[in-house]
């Protein structure tokens, strides 16, 4: 039988490491992402923000219009521009620009993906909005197909991508430290990213 004292110590240590190591990264990236999602270049974003303010003051009767404007604001933000920049590469995998943002931020730590999606789907929402991120994602529609954005095919594609991709910069740092060169971390990142993309591509194309 294992010693319960050792089990308790191991659990406590793992929780502490997650909260104070990964937790700090998640909070920091969430703050940066919130800023990038709440600001945008040019006059387009400013005009949309003014429209959103007016609609928000109008109350419940304008909530549908407000949600549309807020979606356009997110797309016109700095984070939206980044997502659209990488979207052509990940579109064959069933991913959109919102997932693209989460893929980039989760390179710091895989756990950041959930926090990123939560931030993206909560930007601009008032406190009275009780919809969960899960509900919002379930109701989102793919504009190209008219079907739900998040299907089983997209889910499998995303899980396979994270199963193979080198989405952890701390691991790359350890490999660099142990090998004394950037050669192996770069090779590792390259072939694992390629394997992840290919696996996701095959899964999505076969299941969609």
N, C-alpha and C positions, 0 to 999 in steps of 0.2 A: 504493500500500500504506500502511496506517496505521502510525504509529510505535509500536513495541511499548512504548517507555518511557511514552508517553502512555496507552496502554491499561492498563498495569500501575498507573499512578498513579490512573486513573479507578476501576479495580476496588478498589484499596486504600482510596480515599476513600469509595466507596459502602459498602463493608463496615464501615469505621470509623463512618460516620454511623449505619448500622443498629444496630451493636452498642452504641454509646454514647449514641444518642438514642432510637431505638425500643426498644432493649434495656432501658434504664432504666425506661421506661414499662411495658413488659411485666412486668418483675420486680416493680415497685411494685404494679401492679394484681393480679398473681397473689398477692402477700402479703395484700393487703386482701381479695381474694376467698376465699383460704384461711381467713382469720379469720371472714368472714361465713358461710362454709360449715361451719365447725366450732363455731359458737355459734348459739343460738336463743332466742327469748323463751319465757317460761312454764315450767311444770313438765314439759310433754310432752317437750321436748328432753332435759332432765336425766334423766328416767326411761328414755328410749331409750338414752342414753349409758351408764347403769348396766347395762342389759341387754346392750349391745354389749361392755362390759368383761367381764361374766361369760361370755358366749359365746366371746369371744376367748381367755379362759383355759382354756376347755374343749377347745380344740385343733381338729384337722381334722374331727372328727365333727360339729361345730356350724357349719361354714363356710357352709352354705346358709342357715341361720337368721341367721347373722351378716350375710350380704350383704343380706338382707331388712331387718334392723334398721338397717343403715347407709344404705340407700336411704331409709327413713322418716326417719332423722336429717337427711339432706340436704334432704328436702322440708320438714321442720319448722324448718330453719335460717333465719337472716336472708336469706341468698341465695335460698333456696327461696321464702320469702314474697314477695320482690321479683319472682321469676320468675312466680309464680302471679298477681301483681297485673297484669302486662302480658300474660299468656297469652291472655285473650279477644280481644285485638287481633290477635295473630299466629297463633292457632289455624287460621283459614281458609287460612293459607299453608302449613299442614302442620307448623308449628313447635310445640314444647312449651315448658314453663317453663324447661327447661335451656338450650335454644337462646336463649330470651328473655334469660337472664342474660348469655350471651355477646354478644348483640346490644348490650346496654347497655354492657358493659365495652369492647367493641371500638370504641366511639365515640371513644376516645382514640387508637386506631390499629387498622387492620384486622387486623394481625398478631396482636393480642391474642386474637382469636377462638379460635385453636388452643390457646393457652396456657390460656384460660378453660375450654374443654371438657376439656382434660387435667386441670386442677385439679378440676373438678366430678366427673369419673369416677374420680379417684384419692383423694378425701377419705375418710378412714376405713379405707383399705386398708393392710394390713400389708406389710412388706418381702418376705414370702414369696409374695405374690400376683404372679405373672409375666404375668398377662393384660395385653395392651396396650390402650390406649384404643380403638384400632380394633376389636379383638375384642369389647370390652365394648359398643361402639356397635352392632356388627353383630348381637349377640345380644339387644339390647334390644327388647322387644315393646310395641306400642301397645295399651294396655289397652282402648281403645274398639273397635278393629277386630280385635284378636288377631293382627295381622300385624306384620312388622318395623317398628320406628319409623323407621328411616332407609332409605327406598326411593329409587328413581331420581327419582320425582316430588319428593320432599323435597330431594334433591340439586340438581336443576335450579332449584327454587324458591329455595333458599338462594343459589345462584350468581347468579341474576338479581337478587336483592335487593341483594347486594353490588356488582353491576355498576352499579346506578343510585343506590343510597342514598348520602347524604352522611355516611359513617361516618368522619369525620376532623376532629377539632376544630382541628387545626393549620391545615388548609386554610381553615376558617371564620375563624380568627384572621388569616390572611394577607389574605383578602378584606376583612375589616373594616379592616385596616390600610391597604390600597390604596385603598379607597373612602371611608374616613373615617366610615363609618356602619354601624350594625348592621342597617339596612334590607335590604341585598342579601344578607348572609349568612343572615338569617332567611328571606327569600324563597327563596333557593337551597336551604336545608335543607328547607323546606316542600314545594316542588314536586318535589324529587328523592326525598324520602321517600314522597310520594304515588305517584310513578312507580314506585318500587321495590316498594311494596306491591301496586299494581295488576298489575305484571308478574309478581310472584311468585304472586299469587292466580290469575291466568289459567293460568300454567304448572302449578301444582299441581292445579287443578280439571280441567284437560284431560288430565293425565298419570296421575292417581291411579287 
